[in-house]
């Protein structure tokens, strides 16, 4: 397996829990779902990946979509209004 580098952005509660808005990282993850699970362990997120939307290169994608080295990935949790 080959490591890939991604620029990852976080929004709302994910950003608050991670303590950062974005980061660049190297990983073996090949899908947004794998990447989310890795990051959830690292940042201790409590959200289930099934309620989070993934965006790759500014386009919403399925969590099982293939990632490529250099992709810009964003994770967007559900938004609550009030």
N, C-alpha and C positions, 0 to 999 in steps of 0.2 A: 504494500500500500504506500501511496505517496502523500506526503503532507501538502496541504493547500493553505493559502493565506486568504483570510476574509476580513473585510471591514464590516463590523457589526454595529448596528444602532439599536438602542433600546428606548421604549416609550412608556410613559405613565408609570404604573406600579413596578414594572420591570426595571426601569431606569432608577427609581427610588431604591429598590432593594439591592441593585448592583452597585449603587453609589457612583455610577458613571453613566454618561449618555451614549458613549460609543467606545469601541476599542478595535484594535487590529490584532488578529491572532492566527496562529498556525494550528492546524488540527487535521485529524484523519477523517473527520465527518464528511460524508458524501451527500447528505440531504439536509434540508432545514430541520427535520425532526431529530436527526442524530445530533446536529449542532445545538438545537434547543436543549436536548437532554444533557449534553455535556455542560452547557452554560448553566442550566438549572442546578446541577450538582455544585458547580463552582460558586455560584452566587446565592445558593440556597433559596431559589424561587419555589413558591408553593403552588403556582398555577399549573394546571394540567395543560399539556401541549395541545389538546383538542380544542381549547377555547382561544388559543393564540393564533393570529394570522401572521403569515410570513410573506415578506416582500423580498424579491431578489432583483437587483438592478432597477428599482423603482416600479416593479410589476408584481402584483399579488400572485402567489404560486401555491400549489399544493405542498403540504409538508413533506411529501415523498418525492418531490422534484429533485433532479440531479443538480448538484452545485459544481461550479468550476473555479479553479484557482483565480483569485482576484475579484470574485463576485462581491457586491455590496449587499449585505443581508440586513433586514430589519425585522424585529419581532414586535408586533402590536397586540397588546392584550385588549380584552373587551373594554369598552368605554362606558362608564356609568354617568348618568346625568343627575342633576339635582337642582 
